[in-house]
Structures are given as structure tokens and as C-alpha cells.
Amino acid sequence: MRWQVHSEEPLYPDRWLDVRIANVELPDGSRFGHRLIRTAPGAGAVVTDERDRVLLIWRHRFITDTWGWEIPIGKIDEGEEPIAAAAREVEEETGWRPGPLRPLLYTQPTSGLSDSEHHIFRADSARHIGPPTEPWEAERVEWVPCSEIRRLIDKRDLVCGTSMNALLYLLTEV
């Protein structure tokens, strides 16, 4: 069942997101306005080390008023390649420069509401280059044992959809 889109109008556009209303028609012929959000794509990385740990940030999300572990991820700048954006985000948010990156997964975390797409890469090493250049991104940066990922999810200390997808995918590779 494919929905047909007759039109799409902006409700609130800005440089971070574009809230729109689409006039859609269902296969049965009924029509209605469906809200959607258009955003720039994002990129991030799962960085592991030789001790089977993953580099994570502990941060507060004011929208849900929750704290949790996340992988470093952020917006891909115009003209920037996803792999370069992932490396930049790791450095900015953690102060660690990832080793060679390779694709891990691609996800559309909220496809029923948004066209958001996340390109996630993996590195098997990193070198500390200094403090994070965006210290407001995280309360702390830590190397967390991969064996703790399931426990963090169970405790709701890891709830970010993209981070969870990437880390659970990582566990299937081990």
C-alpha cells in the first residue's frame, strides 16, 4: 500500500529542521494532512579499542529530560562526506581521533515522522588528541566495556535509537 503525496507545504522551516504538512491520499482514496520533519543527514561512529570497549558519551537530553549513553553523532555539513562528518563528530564530542573508519550501518530512525538518515561508521582504534572541542555535548566521555551494552539498555541508561541500533549491530559482529 503506497500513499500518494499530492502536495507538501512548509509550516516552520529553519536551518536545523523543516516542519511540513503533506496532503496524502491512502489507497482507499481518503485524504488528510500528515505532519513531517525534514532534516539534514547525520553521521556518527562506533569506536572500539583493543580491550573490547566502546567510546561513549554520557549526556542529558532536555526534550525527554533523560540522561543516557550515546555514540558520537551529529549533522553532516553541506558538501561534507558522511565519513568525514563521523570523524569530525567523534573528535569534537570526545577529544579522540578515530582510526580508519569503515561503514557499519545506515538507519532512518523515525521514518514515520522524519526523513532523518544516519550514516554510522566503525573504527577499531582511536588516539586521544585533547579535550572535546564541544564540551557542552557530554557530561563525560568514557570507554565502556562492550559486555555492558545489554545491561545499559536494560537499565535504560542507553535509550537513543541510533546509538542502540549501532551498538546492538556491533554485538552481532563479535
C-alpha positions as CSV (number, residue, x, y, z in Angstrom):
1,M,0.0,0.0,0.0
2,R,1.7,3.1,-1.2
3,W,0.5,6.5,-0.1
4,Q,0.2,9.2,-2.7
5,V,1.6,12.7,-1.9
6,H,-0.4,15.5,-3.6
7,S,1.5,18.4,-2.1
8,E,3.8,19.4,0.7
9,E,3.8,22.9,2.4
10,P,6.3,24.3,5.0
11,L,4.9,25.1,8.4
12,Y,8.1,26.0,10.2
13,P,11.4,26.0,8.3
14,D,14.8,26.9,9.9
15,R,18.4,25.9,9.5
16,W,18.0,22.8,11.7
17,L,14.7,21.3,10.6
18,D,11.8,21.9,8.3
19,V,8.4,21.1,9.7
20,R,5.9,20.5,6.9
21,I,2.4,19.3,6.2
22,A,1.8,16.8,3.3
23,N,-1.5,16.3,1.6
24,V,-1.6,12.5,1.3
25,E,-4.0,10.0,-0.1
26,L,-4.4,6.5,1.2
27,P,-5.0,3.5,-1.2
28,D,-8.7,3.6,-0.2
29,G,-9.0,7.2,-1.6
30,S,-9.2,9.0,1.8
31,R,-7.0,12.1,2.1
32,F,-5.6,14.0,5.1
33,G,-2.8,16.3,6.2
34,H,0.2,14.4,7.6
35,R,3.0,16.4,9.5
36,L,6.6,15.6,8.7
37,I,10.0,16.8,9.5
38,R,12.8,17.2,7.0
39,T,16.4,17.3,8.4
40,A,20.0,17.3,7.2
41,P,21.5,13.8,7.4
42,G,23.7,12.8,10.3
43,A,26.8,10.7,10.8
44,G,28.5,9.1,13.7
45,A,30.8,6.3,14.8
46,V,31.2,3.3,17.0
47,V,34.8,3.4,18.1
48,T,36.2,0.4,19.9
49,D,39.6,-0.4,21.3
50,E,41.9,-3.4,21.8
51,R,40.3,-4.1,25.2
52,D,36.8,-4.6,23.7
53,R,35.5,-1.3,24.9
54,V,33.4,1.3,23.1
55,L,33.8,5.1,23.3
56,L,30.6,6.6,24.6
57,I,29.3,10.0,25.8
58,W,27.0,10.5,28.8
59,R,24.7,13.3,28.1
60,H,21.4,14.9,29.1
61,R,18.6,15.3,26.6
62,F,16.4,18.1,27.7
63,I,13.4,17.1,25.4
64,T,12.9,13.9,27.3
65,D,14.7,15.1,30.5
66,T,16.8,11.9,30.5
67,W,20.4,11.0,30.8
68,G,22.0,8.3,28.7
69,W,25.0,6.9,26.9
70,E,25.3,7.6,23.2
71,I,27.8,7.2,20.4
72,P,29.2,10.5,19.0
73,I,26.9,11.6,16.1
74,G,25.9,14.9,14.5
75,K,24.9,16.8,11.4
76,I,26.6,16.3,8.1
77,D,27.6,19.8,6.9
78,E,26.7,20.8,3.3
79,G,29.3,19.3,0.9
80,E,30.8,17.1,3.6
81,E,31.1,13.4,3.1
82,P,29.4,11.2,5.8
83,I,32.7,9.5,6.7
84,A,34.4,12.9,7.3
85,A,31.5,14.1,9.3
86,A,31.6,11.0,11.5
87,A,35.3,11.5,12.2
88,R,34.8,15.2,13.0
89,E,31.9,14.5,15.4
90,V,34.0,11.9,17.3
91,E,36.8,14.4,17.7
92,E,34.5,17.3,18.6
93,E,32.4,15.4,21.1
94,T,35.1,13.2,22.7
95,G,38.6,14.5,22.1
96,W,39.6,11.2,20.5
97,R,40.6,10.9,16.8
98,P,39.2,7.7,15.4
99,G,41.4,5.3,13.5
100,P,40.4,4.3,10.0
101,L,36.6,4.3,9.6
102,R,34.5,1.8,7.7
103,P,30.7,1.7,7.2
104,L,28.8,-0.1,10.0
105,L,25.1,0.7,9.2
106,Y,22.6,3.1,7.7
107,T,19.4,3.9,9.6
108,Q,16.3,6.0,9.3
109,P,15.4,6.3,12.9
110,T,12.0,7.9,12.6
111,S,10.8,7.2,9.1
112,G,7.1,7.6,10.1
113,L,7.7,11.2,11.0
114,S,11.0,12.4,9.5
115,D,13.3,11.9,6.6
116,S,16.3,11.8,9.0
117,E,19.0,9.4,7.9
118,H,22.1,8.4,9.9
119,H,25.3,7.0,8.5
120,I,27.2,5.1,11.1
121,F,30.8,4.1,10.8
122,R,33.1,1.9,12.9
123,A,36.7,2.4,14.0
124,D,38.8,-0.2,15.8
125,S,41.1,2.4,17.5
126,A,41.4,6.0,18.5
127,R,44.1,8.4,19.6
128,H,43.5,11.0,22.4
129,I,44.1,14.5,21.0
130,G,42.9,16.6,23.8
131,P,39.7,17.7,25.5
132,P,36.4,17.8,23.5
133,T,36.1,21.0,21.4
134,E,32.3,20.9,22.1
135,P,32.2,20.2,25.9
136,W,28.5,21.0,26.1
137,E,27.8,17.8,24.2
138,A,28.6,15.4,27.1
139,E,28.9,15.3,30.9
140,R,31.6,12.7,30.5
141,V,33.3,10.6,27.9
142,E,34.2,7.0,28.7
143,W,35.4,3.8,27.3
144,V,32.7,1.3,28.3
145,P,33.1,-2.5,28.0
146,C,31.1,-3.9,25.1
147,S,30.0,-6.6,27.5
148,E,28.0,-3.9,29.4
149,I,25.9,-2.8,26.4
150,R,22.9,-5.1,27.1
151,R,22.9,-4.1,30.8
152,L,22.9,-0.4,29.9
153,I,19.9,-1.0,27.6
154,D,18.1,-3.0,30.3
155,K,18.7,-0.2,32.9
156,R,17.6,2.4,30.4
157,D,21.0,4.0,30.5
158,L,21.2,3.6,26.7
159,V,17.9,4.6,25.0
160,C,18.9,6.7,22.0
161,G,17.6,4.8,19.0
162,T,20.5,5.3,16.6
163,S,23.1,4.5,19.4
164,M,21.2,1.4,20.3
165,N,20.9,0.2,16.7
166,A,24.6,0.8,16.1
167,L,25.8,-0.9,19.4
168,L,23.5,-3.9,19.0
169,Y,24.7,-4.3,15.4
170,L,28.2,-4.1,16.8
171,L,27.4,-7.0,19.1
172,T,26.3,-9.2,16.2
173,E,29.8,-8.7,14.6
174,V,31.6,-10.0,17.7
